[in-house]
Amino acid sequence: MDYQEVVKKSFVLIGYGAAGKWEGDWVYPIPSLWDRAASFIGEEGVDKIVGVCLPPRNDHYFYICGIELDSVDFNKIGEDMVLHTFPEQKYVVFTHRGNTDQIPATYGKIWREFDRKGYRIKAGMPEIESVRTDLFGKEESNEYEMEIWIPVE
């Protein structure tokens, strides 16, 4: 699986957030958060929607989906929205290509490669999923792409 190492500058994320979990009483808020974040499409300068998972690779998590800003802009924060700031961080970046129902399989490949190469997740840092706004509505096609950024030590 192809990937690259990237140092991402600090950023601010505003959007919609919710807690989720993979075990017990399963709670999966991610699709509804992406649906809500789609409301940003059409705003000037919004070319991608970003999802952030804290902590990565965990059964219990907090997920935020929205837009990335260079700095805090309180005028963009609407009702029921959250704002988080993240420091500069090194990531390993993978790309999922194809139907969204194959994203779990892509993550399986990512974690195998991640473990094989000896990468270690940087505690306290977000996992990032990024999709260009022109790909919204194409989630069930082979044209769909999502970047997956895993924070590393």
HELIX and SHEET records of a PDB file:
HELIX    1   1 ILE A   30  ALA A   37  1                                   8    
HELIX    2   2 ALA A   38  PHE A   40  5                                   3    
HELIX    3   3 PHE A   74  LYS A   76  5                                   3    
HELIX    4   4 THR A  100  GLN A  102  5                                   3    
HELIX    5   5 ILE A  103  ARG A  116  1                                  14    
HELIX    6   6 THR A  133  LEU A  135  5                                   3    
SHEET    1   A 8 TYR A   3  LYS A   8  0                                        
SHEET    2   A 8 GLN A  89  ARG A  97 -1                                        
SHEET    3   A 8 GLU A 145  PRO A 151 -1                                        
SHEET    4   A 8 GLU A 127  ARG A 132 -1                                        
SHEET    5   A 8 LYS A  48  LEU A  54 -1                                        
SHEET    6   A 8 HIS A  60  LEU A  69 -1                                        
SHEET    7   A 8 PHE A  11  LYS A  21 -1                                        
SHEET    8   A 8 VAL A  82  PHE A  86 -1                                        
END                                                                             
